[in-house]
Amino acid sequence: MPRRSRGAEVIEARVRGGIHTRPADLAGAEIGRNVAAYVVARHFRPSAP
């Protein structure tokens, strides 16, 4: 059985459970990655001494 990420497993469970549609979950995952990258780039930098 091929390994999948936890995010892929969550998406699959939501789709199979009828909670969400695959396009909506994939779009939400992409938005989440973009938000995380934004926050890390702007707020998790070393502070000046």
HUFENCOR-V14684 format. One record per pair of residues at least 24 apart in sequence whose ideal C-beta (glycine too) atoms are under 10 Angstrom apart, sorted by sequence separation. I is the first residue (numbers start at 1). J is the second residue. If there is no record, write none. Layout:
I:J
I:J
This chain:
5:29
7:32
7:33
